[in-house]
Amino acid sequence: MPMGGVELLVILAILLLFFGAKRVPQLARSLGTGARELKKAASEDADEGEKKAASDGADGGEAKAASETYASERDGVRTEGRERRDN
């Protein structure tokens, strides 16, 4: 259910009663600053994720080879000599 004009006026009146006329603009300013910082951090995080995805795509062959080497060493298979370690 959307809020109408009357509901917003009631909320503003309650804010004025609780915080006073001097404090309400400060609260609104700090809320705006916090929202701006949150948007900035979210966009930076998204940009960072896109850059990482682009670099992973460019280095995909190297990353795949490195993960295969790690997996084979972990399982006891040496890729250079094609030897298998018995436990």
C-alpha positions in Angstrom: 0.0 0.0 0.0 1.6 3.3 -1.1 2.0 6.2 1.3 -0.1 9.3 0.6 0.4 12.9 1.4 -1.3 12.7 4.8 0.9 9.9 6.0 4.0 11.8 5.0 2.9 14.9 6.9 2.2 12.8 10.0 5.6 11.3 9.9 7.2 14.7 9.4 5.3 16.1 12.4 6.4 13.2 14.6 10.1 13.8 13.5 9.8 17.4 14.3 8.4 16.6 17.8 11.1 14.0 18.5 14.1 15.8 17.1 13.2 19.5 16.8 13.5 21.9 13.9 17.3 22.2 14.2 18.1 18.5 14.2 15.8 17.3 11.3 17.9 19.0 8.5 21.1 17.5 10.0 19.5 14.0 10.0 18.3 14.4 6.4 21.8 15.5 5.4 23.5 12.6 7.1 21.0 10.2 5.5 21.7 11.7 2.1 25.5 11.4 2.7 25.2 7.8 3.8 23.0 6.9 0.8 25.5 8.6 -1.6 28.4 6.6 -0.1 26.5 3.4 -0.3 25.8 4.0 -4.0 29.4 4.9 -4.6 30.7 1.8 -2.9 28.2 -0.4 -4.8 29.2 1.0 -8.1 32.9 0.6 -7.3 32.3 -3.0 -6.3 30.5 -3.6 -9.5 33.2 -2.0 -11.6 35.8 -4.1 -9.7 33.9 -7.2 -10.4 33.6 -6.4 -14.1 37.3 -5.8 -14.3 38.1 -9.0 -12.6 35.8 -10.9 -14.9 37.4 -9.3 -17.9 40.9 -10.2 -16.6 39.8 -13.7 -15.8 38.5 -14.1 -19.4 41.9 -12.9 -20.8 43.9 -15.2 -18.5 41.5 -18.1 -18.7 43.9 -20.5 -20.2 46.6 -19.8 -17.7 44.1 -20.0 -14.8 42.8 -23.3 -16.1 46.2 -24.8 -16.5 47.2 -23.7 -13.0 44.0 -25.2 -11.5 44.6 -28.5 -13.4 48.2 -28.6 -12.1 47.0 -28.0 -8.5 44.3 -30.7 -8.8 46.7 -33.2 -10.2 49.3 -32.5 -7.5 46.6 -32.7 -4.9 45.5 -36.1 -6.1 49.0 -37.4 -6.2 49.5 -37.3 -9.9 52.7 -35.6 -11.2 52.1 -34.1 -14.6 55.7 -33.7 -15.6 56.8 -37.4 -15.1 53.3 -38.8 -15.3 53.9 -40.6 -12.0 51.3 -41.6 -9.5 52.0 -41.7 -5.9 50.6 -44.7 -4.0 49.4 -44.2 -0.5 
